[in-house]
Amino acid sequence: MSIADLPPDLDRAIRAALSAADPDLAALVARTGPCRLRVDTAQEPYEALVNAIAHQQLHGRAAVAILGRFMTLAGGVFPDPDALLAMPVDALRGCGFSASKILAMQGVATARLAGIVPSRHEAMSLSDDELIARLTTLRGIGRWTVEMLLIFALGRLDVMPVDDFGVRDGWRVLKGLDAAPRPKALADIARAWSPYRSAAAWYLWRASDEAKPPARANPMTA
């Protein structure tokens, strides 16, 4: 089930559980309303990983622009692994990808052809931990990148990407802190939000965006 298609009773359960966990989180949930995390239920893990690589260390809007040029280069469609591997490096650099991201993308394409990156159907039978262990063996694929796949492509409900700046900044904003918590500290706090930590992350992204001008809101997590 994708998070975007939560039935009303489950959405109510999520909001009730998160609200009961913390009063400031309860206030955030109340003013934000239902969790509207967008999940692409047709996206293949290969495509999700390439998308996540594009977003690494960039503002979401910059990554979206780069991906748009990438798809234009491919004729207006998201290139399959063979097509990506056939693209000249200079053309990929022209889209805005760094040399390290190009190598990571090529590695993902090669791994998909080798069966290391699973199809969507195969991924649905693997646990979060299994997918993280399997995919973080690839160049340029860290835990955060796989967590973005788990949340935005596979719709997993209980993922807390504690290395994500926006999530940690959301907790800083919510609590009026001088600095964002360290990943381990937020992981400890987030245990109380299980089994709905993906929804909690979405609300924390909203808290972070509340403190920014609308033009700086991240389209990937909106």
Disulfide bonds with the S-S distance in Angstrom:
none
